[in-house]
Amino acid sequence: MSFNIPVPRPRAIDRSRLSYIRLRSVSPPRIPSPVKIDRSKLSYLSAPKALPQPRKINPSHVHYLRPEPSVLEKNILSPETPGNKNFPPFALTPELEEKANQRIAQYPADQKRSAVLPLLHEVQHRFGFISPESIDWVSQKLDLSPIKVVEVVTFYPGFRQKAPGQLHFRVCRTLSCAMGGSYELMAKLCELTGINRSSADAHKDPISVSPCGKYSVEYAECLASCGTAPVCLVNDDFHEGISADKAQDLIAKYNA
Ligand code: FES
């Protein structure tokens, strides 16, 4: 059995209407020719300009080259006073070294920093005050950084950072003594000894020394004898009930 199925004939295609064939005939886009550059106008190709010369600076006009001492430096400094002539400059003697070793030996080997107070007392007892050189020596002796020693010195008002007079008056100014007349006592002491406390900074620079270097004054906080106000210390001697009118006698007692 055979089938006689008619096969359709291919359609004739008009190729001129085929768009993809038309595309082939499109000419490629024109690439613009490069712009001609006038190289003489290119600044980066021109010869390097001479670098500006540094301005000459007058060092005397530069204030940051001579900065003010910081608060820390001021705290470490020991400004000279007329009282410096009363004390020898700090010097490491065999006697001081031996005394320091004895003090340090009183503490466990790993706690020798505890000897900082005894060592500072030894220094102040011998040299009158705690100088920057003595701070260095104590810090080296106890393997501490100098700032740790400065912290102790500035914390305890009993340590002085500048030379006092031969007679050092410490007048209590806490409440009972203030009400009992300690400010009047201080004014009288200054008047009798020729001390000018007008520019004194009670916190940073508490000690004022007379021009002759013999007397110095300082305010102290409660000296634990409030019932006998006003009280004061003269060097290490304690005096009670010293009103301003007794100041003259007090000074005379030490000058006798
Ligand atoms: S207030 Fe001066 S001794 Fe206490």
Residues whose N, C-alpha, C, O or C-beta is under 5 A from the ligand:
A	BS01	FES	C172 T174 L175 S176 C177 C222 L223 A224 S225 C226 V231
